[in-house]
Amino acid sequence: ESDDDTLNSARNWCPIDIHASTPAPPNFQFTSTPGINPSTKILLGNTDDPMMFFSIFFDEKIMSFIVEETNRYAEDFFNKSDLTPSSRALNWKNTDIKELNLFLGLLLLQGMVSKSVEAWYWSKRPILSTPFFGQIMSEKRYGLLMKFLHFENSDKFDKKTHPNPKLRKIFDIHEMLVQKFKSAYTPNQSVAIDESLVAFKGLLGWKQYIPTKRARFGLKFFQLCESESGYIWNSLIYTGKGTIFMEEYEHYGLSTKCVLTLIHELKNNGYLLTTDNFYTSPEVAEILLKYKTDVIGTVRGNRKGLPAEFKTLKLKKGEIKAFQKDKIMVLQWRDKKTLIMLSTIHNAELVSVESRKSTTKQKPKVVVDYNRSMGGVDKSDQCLSYYPSTRSRQRKYYKNISTFT
């Protein structure tokens, strides 16, 4: 069956009597084993040492890679630069894993001890002083490490063969870390996909503006997170028109191929995916059902495949109109605004919800469940916002991505 046939058949919607007790479609059976994976448990043992948890993701292989590329970049810099005798860069000496751990520790600590200007961490003025930073590393040495921090071998770059040329400066380390996220932990049944934004105000062709995000300007990530904890399990960096997705999904539109790429390795395990109206459509629901994956999401009114009646409906506040097609239910509900929902596990059931003013109101259960499960990426962003180690004025985008990751 072609994609066009799928969309055409999806238009054969049957109206739902919202007053009848039609049972909701069942979830697919969940077959994954969620939680910390066995190999990770062995490495951790019974310890609660934060450094052990850090090393699960930044292991010796990744740290050695960063050290090697940082030292290489510094050497290339000196070979290609004509420095004056007074240049601070001449104080450079190669780094190692031990020193890199200290450097990253100070970088993370800056998220806990917030100061507007990075140099203030080494200030000796009583009102600004934080002696710990200077005891661990001098300001000059920290500055040199930040200057030469690098994640790729520029000499080996070939635009024709590189899997993602726009991201060449961060591609390898980002891929390594995402694989660590996946191998360390298996998410619970409920997962969510949404955008995250890393603050960046420098010059970059694919910098994004998202007014609803705290940073507003920055680098956009598509992320798949566990709904309950906010754990980031998969991540894609958006680079505009040239964003790289899995080849087998390239013939789909942006939102569909984004969803299918992020959830690819979780298919056929009975996961429940929650998405907002950028991603949700009858098309993506049809495809996910083939892979035993349920979906809940808000839907834009102009999506292809929705019931034709939705275009002309004029509901009063509190009114509902719903349609069913196989396992997919779509529902239009008028609250303060008109909301369209799609679900493969709900009917048009209404539930009583207590409002902020201690009054109760009737809401579709699909809306209540959506609000409960959609916050995975927001929860992840919230946790990162408590201890931010990125600086929007950083001129090198890949350094902001590395500290965000």
C-alpha positions in Angstrom: 0.0 0.0 0.0 1.5 3.4 -1.0 1.6 6.4 1.2 -1.1 8.1 -0.9 -3.4 5.1 -0.5 -2.8 5.2 3.3 -3.8 8.9 3.4 -6.9 8.3 1.3 -8.1 5.4 3.4 -7.4 7.5 6.5 -10.2 9.8 5.4 -12.8 7.1 5.9 -13.6 8.2 9.4 -16.6 7.0 11.4 -18.3 9.5 13.8 -18.2 8.5 17.5 -21.2 8.8 19.7 -19.6 10.6 22.7 -22.5 9.5 24.9 -22.0 5.8 24.2 -19.4 3.8 26.3 -17.3 2.6 23.3 -14.2 1.0 24.7 -10.8 2.6 24.0 -8.4 0.7 21.8 -5.8 -1.2 23.9 -2.2 -0.3 24.1 0.3 -2.5 22.3 2.0 -5.0 24.7 5.2 -3.4 26.0 8.1 -5.8 25.5 11.2 -3.8 26.5 12.9 -4.0 29.9 13.1 -0.4 31.1 15.7 1.0 33.5 19.5 1.0 33.8 20.9 -1.6 31.5 22.7 -4.6 33.0 26.2 -3.7 31.7 25.8 -0.2 33.2 24.7 -1.7 36.6 27.8 -3.8 36.7 30.0 -0.7 36.1 28.2 1.3 38.8 27.9 -1.4 41.4 26.5 0.0 44.6 28.2 3.3 44.4 26.6 6.7 44.6 29.8 8.5 43.5 28.8 11.2 41.0 32.1 10.7 39.1 31.2 7.1 38.4 27.9 8.2 36.8 29.8 10.9 34.8 32.2 8.2 33.6 29.3 6.1 32.3 28.9 8.7 29.5 32.3 10.3 29.4 34.3 7.1 29.5 38.0 6.8 28.8 37.4 6.4 25.0 35.5 9.7 24.7 37.9 11.6 27.1 40.9 10.3 25.1 39.3 11.4 21.9 38.7 15.0 23.3 42.3 15.1 24.6 43.8 13.9 21.3 41.8 16.4 19.2 42.4 19.3 21.5 46.2 18.7 21.5 46.1 18.3 17.7 44.2 21.5 17.2 46.6 23.4 19.4 49.6 22.0 17.5 47.9 23.0 14.1 47.3 26.5 15.5 50.9 27.0 16.4 52.1 25.6 13.0 49.8 28.0 11.1 50.0 31.1 13.3 52.6 33.9 13.6 52.5 34.7 17.3 54.1 37.6 19.0 56.5 36.8 21.9 54.0 38.2 24.4 51.1 35.9 23.2 49.4 34.0 26.0 49.0 31.0 23.7 52.7 30.4 23.9 52.1 29.1 27.5 50.2 26.1 26.1 51.3 22.6 27.0 49.4 19.4 26.0 46.6 18.4 28.2 45.6 14.9 29.5 42.5 13.1 30.8 43.2 14.1 34.4 43.4 17.8 33.6 40.4 17.6 31.2 38.3 16.1 34.0 39.2 19.1 36.2 38.4 21.5 33.3 35.0 19.9 32.8 34.4 19.9 36.5 34.9 23.7 36.7 32.7 24.1 33.6 29.9 22.2 35.4 30.5 24.1 38.6 29.9 27.4 36.8 26.3 26.2 36.4 26.0 25.9 40.2 27.8 29.1 41.0 26.3 31.6 38.6 28.3 34.7 37.6 27.7 37.0 34.7 31.3 37.2 33.6 33.5 34.1 33.4 36.6 36.0 34.6 34.9 36.7 37.9 35.3 33.1 39.0 39.0 33.9 39.4 38.5 37.4 40.9 40.3 38.2 44.1 37.8 40.9 45.0 36.1 39.9 48.3 32.6 40.5 46.9 33.2 38.2 43.9 35.9 35.8 45.2 35.4 32.0 44.7 38.9 30.7 45.7 38.1 27.1 44.7 38.4 27.8 41.0 42.0 29.3 41.3 43.0 26.4 43.6 42.0 23.9 40.9 43.3 25.7 37.8 44.6 29.1 36.9 42.4 31.4 34.9 45.1 31.5 32.1 45.2 27.7 31.9 41.4 27.4 31.9 41.3 30.0 29.1 43.8 28.1 27.0 41.9 24.9 27.4 38.7 26.6 26.4 40.5 28.2 23.4 41.8 24.9 22.1 39.0 22.6 23.1 38.2 20.6 20.0 36.2 17.5 18.8 37.4 16.8 15.3 40.4 16.3 13.0 40.1 19.1 10.5 42.9 17.7 8.3 40.7 14.6 7.6 37.6 16.5 6.7 36.2 15.7 3.2 32.9 17.5 2.5 32.0 14.8 -0.1 32.3 11.8 2.3 31.5 13.3 5.7 28.0 12.1 7.0 27.1 15.5 8.1 29.4 18.3 6.9 27.5 21.2 8.6 28.1 19.5 12.0 31.7 18.3 11.3 33.1 20.1 14.4 30.7 18.4 16.8 29.4 15.4 14.8 31.7 12.6 16.2 31.4 13.6 19.9 27.6 14.1 19.7 27.2 10.7 18.1 29.4 9.0 20.7 27.4 10.6 23.5 24.0 9.7 22.0 25.1 6.1 21.7 26.1 6.3 25.4 22.6 7.6 26.3 21.1 4.7 24.5 23.3 1.9 25.8 23.1 3.1 29.5 19.4 3.1 29.9 16.1 1.8 28.4 13.2 4.2 28.7 9.8 3.4 30.2 6.8 2.8 27.9 5.9 6.5 27.7 8.2 8.7 25.7 7.9 12.1 24.1 9.5 14.0 21.2 9.9 17.8 21.2 12.4 20.6 20.5 15.0 21.9 22.8 17.0 25.1 22.3 20.7 25.7 23.3 21.4 29.4 23.8 23.6 30.9 21.1 23.8 34.4 19.8 26.8 34.1 17.5 26.7 34.0 13.7 25.3 30.8 12.3 23.2 30.1 9.2 20.9 27.6 11.0 20.4 29.5 14.3 16.7 29.3 15.4 14.3 31.7 17.1 11.7 29.9 19.3 9.8 32.5 21.4 8.3 29.9 23.7 11.8 28.7 24.8 13.7 30.3 27.6 16.8 30.9 25.4 14.7 32.2 22.5 17.7 32.3 20.1 20.0 29.3 19.7 20.6 25.8 18.3 17.6 23.6 17.9 17.7 19.9 18.9 15.0 17.3 18.2 14.9 15.1 21.2 13.3 11.9 22.3 12.9 11.7 26.1 11.4 9.5 28.7 8.2 11.2 29.7 8.5 10.6 33.5 12.1 11.5 34.1 13.1 13.6 31.1 16.0 11.3 30.4 17.4 12.2 26.9 17.5 8.9 24.9 18.0 10.2 21.4 18.9 13.5 19.8 19.2 15.2 16.4 20.7 18.6 15.8 18.6 20.7 13.4 20.8 22.4 10.7 18.0 23.7 8.4 17.3 22.3 5.0 20.4 20.0 5.2 19.4 18.3 8.4 20.4 14.6 8.1 17.8 11.9 8.9 17.9 8.2 8.4 18.0 7.5 4.7 15.0 5.1 4.7 12.8 8.0 5.9 14.1 10.7 3.6 11.0 10.6 1.3 8.7 11.8 4.1 8.1 15.3 5.2 10.3 17.0 7.9 8.1 16.2 10.9 7.4 12.6 9.9 11.0 11.7 9.2 12.1 13.4 12.4 9.8 11.2 14.4 10.7 8.0 12.6 14.4 8.6 12.9 14.3 9.4 16.6 12.1 6.4 17.5 13.7 3.9 15.0 15.4 1.7 17.6 12.4 1.6 19.9 10.0 0.3 17.2 8.0 -2.9 17.6 8.3 -2.8 21.4 4.9 -1.3 22.3 6.1 2.2 23.1 3.6 5.1 23.6 4.9 8.2 21.9 3.6 11.7 22.8 4.1 14.6 20.3 2.9 18.1 19.8 1.2 19.5 16.7 4.5 20.0 14.8 4.9 16.2 14.5 1.4 14.6 14.9 -0.6 13.7 11.8 -2.7 10.8 10.6 0.2 9.8 8.4 2.7 9.4 11.2 0.1 7.5 13.3 -0.5 5.1 10.5 3.2 4.4 10.1 3.8 4.0 13.8 1.0 1.6 14.2 2.7 -0.7 11.6 5.6 -0.8 14.1 3.5 -1.5 17.2 3.9 2.0 18.5 1.0 4.0 19.9 0.8 7.8 19.7 -0.9 10.7 21.4 -0.7 14.2 20.2 -2.2 17.6 19.3 -2.8 18.1 15.6 -2.9 21.1 13.3 -6.2 21.7 11.6 -4.7 21.7 8.1 -3.1 18.3 8.4 -3.9 15.9 5.5 -6.0 12.9 6.3 -8.2 14.5 9.0 -12.0 14.2 8.7 -13.4 16.7 6.2 -16.0 17.7 8.8 -13.3 19.3 11.0 -12.8 22.1 8.5 -16.4 23.4 8.9 -17.2 22.6 12.5 -18.2 25.5 14.7 -18.3 24.1 18.3 -19.4 25.9 21.3 -17.3 25.9 24.5 -17.2 22.5 26.0 -18.5 20.7 22.9 -16.8 17.7 21.3 -16.8 16.0 18.0 -14.8 12.8 17.5 -14.1 10.3 14.7 -12.6 6.8 14.6 -10.6 5.1 11.9 -9.4 1.6 12.9 -7.2 2.2 16.0 -6.9 6.0 15.4 -9.2 8.4 17.1 -9.3 12.1 16.3 -11.2 14.6 18.5 -12.0 18.3 18.2 -12.8 20.0 21.5 -13.7 23.6 22.1 -12.3 25.1 25.3 -10.9 28.6 25.3 -9.6 27.7 21.9 -10.4 24.8 19.5 -8.1 21.9 20.1 -7.6 18.8 17.9 -6.2 15.6 19.4 -5.2 12.3 17.9 -4.7 9.1 19.8 -4.4 5.4 19.1 -5.3 4.4 22.7 -8.3 6.7 23.6 -12.0 7.0 23.0 -14.0 10.2 23.5 -14.3 9.7 27.2 -14.7 12.8 29.4 -13.2 13.0 32.9 -13.7 15.5 35.8 -10.7 17.7 36.4 -10.2 20.1 39.3 -9.2 23.6 38.1 -7.0 26.1 39.9 -10.1 27.8 41.3 -11.1 24.5 43.0 -13.9 24.0 40.6 -14.4 20.9 38.5 -14.8 20.8 34.7 -15.1 18.1 32.1 -12.2 17.4 29.8 -11.5 14.7 27.3 -9.3 12.0 28.9 -6.9 12.2 25.9 -6.2 15.9 26.8 -5.5 15.0 30.4 -3.2 12.1 29.5 -1.4 14.2 26.9 -0.6 17.0 29.4 0.7 14.4 31.8 3.1 12.6 29.3 4.2 15.5 27.0 6.5 17.1 29.5 9.6 14.9 29.0 11.7 17.3 27.0 10.4 20.3 29.1 11.5 18.3 32.2 14.9 17.8 30.7 15.2 21.5 29.8 14.1 22.4 33.3 16.8 20.2 34.9 19.5 21.7 32.7 18.2 25.3 33.4 19.0 24.8 37.2 22.7 24.5 36.5 23.4 26.1 33.1 27.0 25.7 31.9 26.4 27.2 28.4 27.0 30.9 27.6 24.9 32.5 24.8 27.8 34.8 23.9 30.2 31.9 23.2 31.4 32.5 19.7 32.0 28.8 18.8 28.6 27.0 18.5 30.1 23.6 18.9 31.4 24.5 22.4 27.9 25.4 23.5 26.6 22.1 22.1 29.3 20.2 23.9 28.6 21.9 27.3 24.8 21.4 26.8 25.3 17.7 26.0 
